[in-house]
Amino acid sequence: MTHTFFIAFSYILTALVIAGLVVRAVIDHRAQLRALAELESRGVGRRSRRG
């Protein structure tokens, strides 16, 4: 029982780090979508869509 606090703290800290990474990935994904939309609006196309 003496290590309960440290174990719980470690799990909480790990969960916070993982949540932060997920939030960062979501924010970056949205920024990349905005950048892609801006490029496409200027006429720059994707190579994968060329036929």
N, CA, C and O atoms as a Tripos MOL2 file, in Angstrom:
@<TRIPOS>MOLECULE
protein
  204   203    51     0     0
PROTEIN
NO_CHARGES

@<TRIPOS>ATOM
      1 N           0.8140   -1.2100    0.0000 N.3       1 MET1
      2 CA          0.0000    0.0000    0.0000 C.3       1 MET1
      3 C           0.8510    1.2660    0.0000 C.2       1 MET1
      4 O           0.3390    2.3440   -0.3020 O.2       1 MET1
      5 N           2.1200    1.1630    0.3270 N.am      2 THR2
      6 CA          2.9370    2.3670    0.4470 C.3       2 THR2
      7 C           3.2330    2.9910   -0.9160 C.2       2 THR2
      8 O           3.5280    4.1830   -1.0010 O.2       2 THR2
      9 N           3.1570    2.2050   -1.9650 N.am      3 HIS3
     10 CA          3.4800    2.7210   -3.2940 C.3       3 HIS3
     11 C           2.2410    3.0780   -4.1040 C.2       3 HIS3
     12 O           2.3540    3.4140   -5.2830 O.2       3 HIS3
     13 N           1.0880    3.0130   -3.5070 N.am      4 THR4
     14 CA         -0.1630    3.2690   -4.2180 C.3       4 THR4
     15 C          -0.1820    4.6560   -4.8390 C.2       4 THR4
     16 O          -0.5870    4.8110   -5.9910 O.2       4 THR4
     17 N           0.2430    5.6490   -4.1040 N.am      5 PHE5
     18 CA          0.2440    7.0230   -4.6210 C.3       5 PHE5
     19 C           1.1290    7.1340   -5.8640 C.2       5 PHE5
     20 O           0.7200    7.7260   -6.8620 O.2       5 PHE5
     21 N           2.3150    6.5790   -5.8110 N.am      6 PHE6
     22 CA          3.2460    6.6800   -6.9310 C.3       6 PHE6
     23 C           2.7430    5.9220   -8.1540 C.2       6 PHE6
     24 O           2.9160    6.3780   -9.2840 O.2       6 PHE6
     25 N           2.1260    4.7790   -7.9330 N.am      7 ILE7
     26 CA          1.5780    4.0070   -9.0490 C.3       7 ILE7
     27 C           0.4110    4.7580   -9.6810 C.2       7 ILE7
     28 O           0.3320    4.8670  -10.9040 O.2       7 ILE7
     29 N          -0.4860    5.2700   -8.8600 N.am      8 ALA8
     30 CA         -1.6280    6.0240   -9.3730 C.3       8 ALA8
     31 C          -1.1500    7.2830  -10.1020 C.2       8 ALA8
     32 O          -1.6660    7.6210  -11.1670 O.2       8 ALA8
     33 N          -0.1780    7.9650   -9.5330 N.am      9 PHE9
     34 CA          0.3690    9.1640  -10.1660 C.3       9 PHE9
     35 C           0.9800    8.8370  -11.5220 C.2       9 PHE9
     36 O           0.8220    9.5960  -12.4780 O.2       9 PHE9
     37 N           1.6730    7.7140  -11.6040 N.am     10 SER10
     38 CA          2.2860    7.3000  -12.8720 C.3      10 SER10
     39 C           1.2290    7.0240  -13.9340 C.2      10 SER10
     40 O           1.3830    7.4320  -15.0860 O.2      10 SER10
     41 N           0.1670    6.3420  -13.5580 N.am     11 TYR11
     42 CA         -0.9150    6.0740  -14.5080 C.3      11 TYR11
     43 C          -1.5910    7.3720  -14.9520 C.2      11 TYR11
     44 O          -1.8890    7.5440  -16.1340 O.2      11 TYR11
     45 N          -1.8270    8.2640  -14.0280 N.am     12 ILE12
     46 CA         -2.4690    9.5460  -14.3590 C.3      12 ILE12
     47 C          -1.5720   10.3650  -15.2780 C.2      12 ILE12
     48 O          -2.0380   10.9350  -16.2640 O.2      12 ILE12
     49 N          -0.2910   10.4210  -14.9530 N.am     13 LEU13
     50 CA          0.6430   11.1700  -15.7780 C.3      13 LEU13
     51 C           0.7280   10.5750  -17.1860 C.2      13 LEU13
     52 O           0.7570   11.3170  -18.1680 O.2      13 LEU13
     53 N           0.7670    9.2670  -17.2900 N.am     14 THR14
     54 CA          0.8080    8.6110  -18.5930 C.3      14 THR14
     55 C          -0.4530    8.9130  -19.3890 C.2      14 THR14
     56 O          -0.3760    9.1910  -20.5850 O.2      14 THR14
     57 N          -1.6060    8.8630  -18.7460 N.am     15 ALA15
     58 CA         -2.8640    9.1720  -19.4200 C.3      15 ALA15
     59 C          -2.8750   10.6160  -19.9200 C.2      15 ALA15
     60 O          -3.3610   10.8890  -21.0180 O.2      15 ALA15
     61 N          -2.3440   11.5360  -19.1230 N.am     16 LEU16
     62 CA         -2.2960   12.9390  -19.5380 C.3      16 LEU16
     63 C          -1.3660   13.1390  -20.7270 C.2      16 LEU16
     64 O          -1.6780   13.9080  -21.6380 O.2      16 LEU16
     65 N          -0.2330   12.4570  -20.7250 N.am     17 VAL17
     66 CA          0.7070   12.5710  -21.8390 C.3      17 VAL17
     67 C           0.0740   12.0240  -23.1180 C.2      17 VAL17
     68 O           0.1770   12.6460  -24.1760 O.2      17 VAL17
     69 N          -0.5710   10.8810  -23.0270 N.am     18 ILE18
     70 CA         -1.2120   10.2930  -24.2050 C.3      18 ILE18
     71 C          -2.3440   11.1910  -24.6950 C.2      18 ILE18
     72 O          -2.4950   11.3940  -25.9000 O.2      18 ILE18
     73 N          -3.1350   11.7260  -23.7810 N.am     19 ALA19
     74 CA         -4.2110   12.6400  -24.1680 C.3      19 ALA19
     75 C          -3.6360   13.8840  -24.8480 C.2      19 ALA19
     76 O          -4.1950   14.3660  -25.8340 O.2      19 ALA19
     77 N          -2.5370   14.3980  -24.3330 N.am     20 GLY20
     78 CA         -1.8990   15.5590  -24.9550 C.3      20 GLY20
     79 C          -1.4200   15.2610  -26.3610 C.2      20 GLY20
     80 O          -1.5570   16.0930  -27.2570 O.2      20 GLY20
     81 N          -0.8570   14.0720  -26.5620 N.am     21 LEU21
     82 CA         -0.4050   13.6870  -27.9020 C.3      21 LEU21
     83 C          -1.5720   13.5580  -28.8650 C.2      21 LEU21
     84 O          -1.4650   13.9430  -30.0300 O.2      21 LEU21
     85 N          -2.6880   13.0150  -28.3850 N.am     22 VAL22
     86 CA         -3.8810   12.8940  -29.2360 C.3      22 VAL22
     87 C          -4.4100   14.2680  -29.6070 C.2      22 VAL22
     88 O          -4.7470   14.5110  -30.7660 O.2      22 VAL22
     89 N          -4.4870   15.1660  -28.6390 N.am     23 VAL23
     90 CA         -4.9660   16.5290  -28.9070 C.3      23 VAL23
     91 C          -4.0440   17.2220  -29.9070 C.2      23 VAL23
     92 O          -4.5120   17.8910  -30.8270 O.2      23 VAL23
     93 N          -2.7520   17.0620  -29.7270 N.am     24 ARG24
     94 CA         -1.7880   17.6700  -30.6560 C.3      24 ARG24
     95 C          -1.9600   17.1090  -32.0660 C.2      24 ARG24
     96 O          -1.8920   17.8580  -33.0400 O.2      24 ARG24
     97 N          -2.1800   15.8150  -32.1810 N.am     25 ALA25
     98 CA         -2.3760   15.1970  -33.4980 C.3      25 ALA25
     99 C          -3.6450   15.7140  -34.1670 C.2      25 ALA25
    100 O          -3.6530   15.9590  -35.3730 O.2      25 ALA25
    101 N          -4.7120   15.8810  -33.3990 N.am     26 VAL26
    102 CA         -5.9670   16.3890  -33.9530 C.3      26 VAL26
    103 C          -5.7920   17.8310  -34.4260 C.2      26 VAL26
    104 O          -6.2570   18.1880  -35.5090 O.2      26 VAL26
    105 N          -5.1350   18.6490  -33.6360 N.am     27 ILE27
    106 CA         -4.9000   20.0490  -34.0130 C.3      27 ILE27
    107 C          -4.0310   20.1190  -35.2650 C.2      27 ILE27
    108 O          -4.3070   20.9120  -36.1650 O.2      27 ILE27
    109 N          -2.9840   19.2950  -35.3300 N.am     28 ASP28
    110 CA         -2.1170   19.2890  -36.5020 C.3      28 ASP28
    111 C          -2.8710   18.8090  -37.7360 C.2      28 ASP28
    112 O          -2.6830   19.3490  -38.8260 O.2      28 ASP28
    113 N          -3.7200   17.8050  -37.5730 N.am     29 HIS29
    114 CA         -4.5090   17.3000  -38.6970 C.3      29 HIS29
    115 C          -5.4040   18.4000  -39.2690 C.2      29 HIS29
    116 O          -5.4950   18.5630  -40.4850 O.2      29 HIS29
    117 N          -6.0500   19.1380  -38.4040 N.am     30 ARG30
    118 CA         -6.9190   20.2370  -38.8600 C.3      30 ARG30
    119 C          -6.1010   21.3080  -39.5740 C.2      30 ARG30
    120 O          -6.5430   21.8570  -40.5840 O.2      30 ARG30
    121 N          -4.9100   21.6100  -39.0560 N.am     31 ALA31
    122 CA         -4.0550   22.6060  -39.6980 C.3      31 ALA31
    123 C          -3.6150   22.1270  -41.0740 C.2      31 ALA31
    124 O          -3.5680   22.9140  -42.0200 O.2      31 ALA31
    125 N          -3.2940   20.8470  -41.1920 N.am     32 GLN32
    126 CA         -2.8870   20.3040  -42.4920 C.3      32 GLN32
    127 C          -4.0440   20.3330  -43.4840 C.2      32 GLN32
    128 O          -3.8380   20.6130  -44.6650 O.2      32 GLN32
    129 N          -5.2500   20.0500  -43.0210 N.am     33 LEU33
    130 CA         -6.4160   20.1250  -43.9090 C.3      33 LEU33
    131 C          -6.6400   21.5560  -44.4040 C.2      33 LEU33
    132 O          -6.9640   21.7700  -45.5720 O.2      33 LEU33
    133 N          -6.4660   22.5250  -43.5150 N.am     34 ARG34
    134 CA         -6.6020   23.9350  -43.9240 C.3      34 ARG34
    135 C          -5.5350   24.3060  -44.9390 C.2      34 ARG34
    136 O          -5.8270   24.9730  -45.9320 O.2      34 ARG34
    137 N          -4.3040   23.8810  -44.7020 N.am     35 ALA35
    138 CA         -3.2150   24.1880  -45.6310 C.3      35 ALA35
    139 C          -3.4590   23.5350  -46.9840 C.2      35 ALA35
    140 O          -3.2010   24.1490  -48.0190 O.2      35 ALA35
    141 N          -3.9450   22.3170  -46.9920 N.am     36 LEU36
    142 CA         -4.2400   21.6190  -48.2390 C.3      36 LEU36
    143 C          -5.3710   22.3040  -48.9900 C.2      36 LEU36
    144 O          -5.3110   22.4580  -50.2100 O.2      36 LEU36
    145 N          -6.3930   22.7110  -48.2640 N.am     37 ALA37
    146 CA         -7.5130   23.4110  -48.9050 C.3      37 ALA37
    147 C          -7.0370   24.7280  -49.5120 C.2      37 ALA37
    148 O          -7.4830   25.1080  -50.5940 O.2      37 ALA37
    149 N          -6.1420   25.4200  -48.8280 N.am     38 GLU38
    150 CA         -5.6130   26.6770  -49.3630 C.3      38 GLU38
    151 C          -4.8140   26.4310  -50.6380 C.2      38 GLU38
    152 O          -4.9600   27.1670  -51.6150 O.2      38 GLU38
    153 N          -3.9810   25.4130  -50.6350 N.am     39 LEU39
    154 CA         -3.2070   25.0900  -51.8340 C.3      39 LEU39
    155 C          -4.1200   24.7080  -52.9960 C.2      39 LEU39
    156 O          -3.9010   25.1390  -54.1280 O.2      39 LEU39
    157 N          -5.1310   23.9090  -52.7210 N.am     40 GLU40
    158 CA         -6.0460   23.4960  -53.7790 C.3      40 GLU40
    159 C          -6.8420   24.6870  -54.3130 C.2      40 GLU40
    160 O          -7.1620   24.7360  -55.5010 O.2      40 GLU40
    161 N          -7.1600   25.6400  -53.4450 N.am     41 SER41
    162 CA         -7.8890   26.8150  -53.9090 C.3      41 SER41
    163 C          -7.0240   27.6980  -54.8130 C.2      41 SER41
    164 O          -7.5440   28.4590  -55.6290 O.2      41 SER41
    165 N          -5.6800   27.5880  -54.6580 N.am     42 ARG42
    166 CA         -4.7620   28.3350  -55.5170 C.3      42 ARG42
    167 C          -4.4220   27.5720  -56.7920 C.2      42 ARG42
    168 O          -3.6410   28.0410  -57.6200 O.2      42 ARG42
    169 N          -5.0170   26.3890  -56.9410 N.am     43 GLY43
    170 CA         -4.8240   25.6470  -58.1730 C.3      43 GLY43
    171 C          -3.7760   24.5560  -58.1100 C.2      43 GLY43
    172 O          -3.5070   23.9010  -59.1170 O.2      43 GLY43
    173 N          -3.1850   24.3500  -56.9600 N.am     44 VAL44
    174 CA         -2.1990   23.2960  -56.8150 C.3      44 VAL44
    175 C          -2.9690   22.0000  -56.5570 C.2      44 VAL44
    176 O          -3.7160   21.8970  -55.5840 O.2      44 VAL44
    177 N          -2.7830   21.0210  -57.4280 N.am     45 GLY45
    178 CA         -3.5210   19.7760  -57.2910 C.3      45 GLY45
    179 C          -2.6920   18.6760  -56.6640 C.2      45 GLY45
    180 O          -1.4780   18.8030  -56.5050 O.2      45 GLY45
    181 N          -3.3550   17.6130  -56.3150 N.am     46 ARG46
    182 CA         -2.6840   16.4520  -55.7470 C.3      46 ARG46
    183 C          -2.2300   15.5250  -56.8610 C.2      46 ARG46
    184 O          -2.9410   15.3330  -57.8470 O.2      46 ARG46
    185 N          -1.0620   14.9580  -56.7060 N.am     47 ARG47
    186 CA         -0.5690   13.9950  -57.6930 C.3      47 ARG47
    187 C          -1.4280   12.7430  -57.7030 C.2      47 ARG47
    188 O          -1.5740   12.1010  -58.7440 O.2      47 ARG47
    189 N          -1.9860   12.3940  -56.5840 N.am     48 SER48
    190 CA         -2.7850   11.1610  -56.4980 C.3      48 SER48
    191 C          -4.1080   11.2890  -57.2490 C.2      48 SER48
    192 O          -4.7490   10.2780  -57.5360 O.2      48 SER48
    193 N          -4.5230   12.5000  -57.5690 N.am     49 ARG49
    194 CA         -5.8030   12.6900  -58.2810 C.3      49 ARG49
    195 C          -5.6170   12.8230  -59.7820 C.2      49 ARG49
    196 O          -6.5950   12.9230  -60.5230 O.2      49 ARG49
    197 N          -4.3710   12.8250  -60.2350 N.am     50 ARG50
    198 CA         -4.1410   12.9360  -61.6810 C.3      50 ARG50
    199 C          -4.4880   11.6220  -62.3580 C.2      50 ARG50
    200 O          -4.1910   10.5470  -61.8380 O.2      50 ARG50
    201 N          -5.1150   11.7130  -63.5120 N.am     51 GLY51
    202 CA         -5.5620   10.4880  -64.1540 C.3      51 GLY51
    203 C          -4.9800   10.1870  -65.4650 C.2      51 GLY51
    204 O          -5.3120    9.1660  -66.0670 O.2      51 GLY51
@<TRIPOS>BOND
     1     1     2 1
     2     2     3 1
     3     3     4 2
     4     3     5 am
     5     5     6 1
     6     6     7 1
     7     7     8 2
     8     7     9 am
     9     9    10 1
    10    10    11 1
    11    11    12 2
    12    11    13 am
    13    13    14 1
    14    14    15 1
    15    15    16 2
    16    15    17 am
    17    17    18 1
    18    18    19 1
    19    19    20 2
    20    19    21 am
    21    21    22 1
    22    22    23 1
    23    23    24 2
    24    23    25 am
    25    25    26 1
    26    26    27 1
    27    27    28 2
    28    27    29 am
    29    29    30 1
    30    30    31 1
    31    31    32 2
    32    31    33 am
    33    33    34 1
    34    34    35 1
    35    35    36 2
    36    35    37 am
    37    37    38 1
    38    38    39 1
    39    39    40 2
    40    39    41 am
    41    41    42 1
    42    42    43 1
    43    43    44 2
    44    43    45 am
    45    45    46 1
    46    46    47 1
    47    47    48 2
    48    47    49 am
    49    49    50 1
    50    50    51 1
    51    51    52 2
    52    51    53 am
    53    53    54 1
    54    54    55 1
    55    55    56 2
    56    55    57 am
    57    57    58 1
    58    58    59 1
    59    59    60 2
    60    59    61 am
    61    61    62 1
    62    62    63 1
    63    63    64 2
    64    63    65 am
    65    65    66 1
    66    66    67 1
    67    67    68 2
    68    67    69 am
    69    69    70 1
    70    70    71 1
    71    71    72 2
    72    71    73 am
    73    73    74 1
    74    74    75 1
    75    75    76 2
    76    75    77 am
    77    77    78 1
    78    78    79 1
    79    79    80 2
    80    79    81 am
    81    81    82 1
    82    82    83 1
    83    83    84 2
    84    83    85 am
    85    85    86 1
    86    86    87 1
    87    87    88 2
    88    87    89 am
    89    89    90 1
    90    90    91 1
    91    91    92 2
    92    91    93 am
    93    93    94 1
    94    94    95 1
    95    95    96 2
    96    95    97 am
    97    97    98 1
    98    98    99 1
    99    99   100 2
   100    99   101 am
   101   101   102 1
   102   102   103 1
   103   103   104 2
   104   103   105 am
   105   105   106 1
   106   106   107 1
   107   107   108 2
   108   107   109 am
   109   109   110 1
   110   110   111 1
   111   111   112 2
   112   111   113 am
   113   113   114 1
   114   114   115 1
   115   115   116 2
   116   115   117 am
   117   117   118 1
   118   118   119 1
   119   119   120 2
   120   119   121 am
   121   121   122 1
   122   122   123 1
   123   123   124 2
   124   123   125 am
   125   125   126 1
   126   126   127 1
   127   127   128 2
   128   127   129 am
   129   129   130 1
   130   130   131 1
   131   131   132 2
   132   131   133 am
   133   133   134 1
   134   134   135 1
   135   135   136 2
   136   135   137 am
   137   137   138 1
   138   138   139 1
   139   139   140 2
   140   139   141 am
   141   141   142 1
   142   142   143 1
   143   143   144 2
   144   143   145 am
   145   145   146 1
   146   146   147 1
   147   147   148 2
   148   147   149 am
   149   149   150 1
   150   150   151 1
   151   151   152 2
   152   151   153 am
   153   153   154 1
   154   154   155 1
   155   155   156 2
   156   155   157 am
   157   157   158 1
   158   158   159 1
   159   159   160 2
   160   159   161 am
   161   161   162 1
   162   162   163 1
   163   163   164 2
   164   163   165 am
   165   165   166 1
   166   166   167 1
   167   167   168 2
   168   167   169 am
   169   169   170 1
   170   170   171 1
   171   171   172 2
   172   171   173 am
   173   173   174 1
   174   174   175 1
   175   175   176 2
   176   175   177 am
   177   177   178 1
   178   178   179 1
   179   179   180 2
   180   179   181 am
   181   181   182 1
   182   182   183 1
   183   183   184 2
   184   183   185 am
   185   185   186 1
   186   186   187 1
   187   187   188 2
   188   187   189 am
   189   189   190 1
   190   190   191 1
   191   191   192 2
   192   191   193 am
   193   193   194 1
   194   194   195 1
   195   195   196 2
   196   195   197 am
   197   197   198 1
   198   198   199 1
   199   199   200 2
   200   199   201 am
   201   201   202 1
   202   202   203 1
   203   203   204 2
@<TRIPOS>SUBSTRUCTURE
     1 MET1         2 RESIDUE 1 A MET
     2 THR2         6 RESIDUE 1 A THR
     3 HIS3        10 RESIDUE 1 A HIS
     4 THR4        14 RESIDUE 1 A THR
     5 PHE5        18 RESIDUE 1 A PHE
     6 PHE6        22 RESIDUE 1 A PHE
     7 ILE7        26 RESIDUE 1 A ILE
     8 ALA8        30 RESIDUE 1 A ALA
     9 PHE9        34 RESIDUE 1 A PHE
    10 SER10       38 RESIDUE 1 A SER
    11 TYR11       42 RESIDUE 1 A TYR
    12 ILE12       46 RESIDUE 1 A ILE
    13 LEU13       50 RESIDUE 1 A LEU
    14 THR14       54 RESIDUE 1 A THR
    15 ALA15       58 RESIDUE 1 A ALA
    16 LEU16       62 RESIDUE 1 A LEU
    17 VAL17       66 RESIDUE 1 A VAL
    18 ILE18       70 RESIDUE 1 A ILE
    19 ALA19       74 RESIDUE 1 A ALA
    20 GLY20       78 RESIDUE 1 A GLY
    21 LEU21       82 RESIDUE 1 A LEU
    22 VAL22       86 RESIDUE 1 A VAL
    23 VAL23       90 RESIDUE 1 A VAL
    24 ARG24       94 RESIDUE 1 A ARG
    25 ALA25       98 RESIDUE 1 A ALA
    26 VAL26      102 RESIDUE 1 A VAL
    27 ILE27      106 RESIDUE 1 A ILE
    28 ASP28      110 RESIDUE 1 A ASP
    29 HIS29      114 RESIDUE 1 A HIS
    30 ARG30      118 RESIDUE 1 A ARG
    31 ALA31      122 RESIDUE 1 A ALA
    32 GLN32      126 RESIDUE 1 A GLN
    33 LEU33      130 RESIDUE 1 A LEU
    34 ARG34      134 RESIDUE 1 A ARG
    35 ALA35      138 RESIDUE 1 A ALA
    36 LEU36      142 RESIDUE 1 A LEU
    37 ALA37      146 RESIDUE 1 A ALA
    38 GLU38      150 RESIDUE 1 A GLU
    39 LEU39      154 RESIDUE 1 A LEU
    40 GLU40      158 RESIDUE 1 A GLU
    41 SER41      162 RESIDUE 1 A SER
    42 ARG42      166 RESIDUE 1 A ARG
    43 GLY43      170 RESIDUE 1 A GLY
    44 VAL44      174 RESIDUE 1 A VAL
    45 GLY45      178 RESIDUE 1 A GLY
    46 ARG46      182 RESIDUE 1 A ARG
    47 ARG47      186 RESIDUE 1 A ARG
    48 SER48      190 RESIDUE 1 A SER
    49 ARG49      194 RESIDUE 1 A ARG
    50 ARG50      198 RESIDUE 1 A ARG
    51 GLY51      202 RESIDUE 1 A GLY
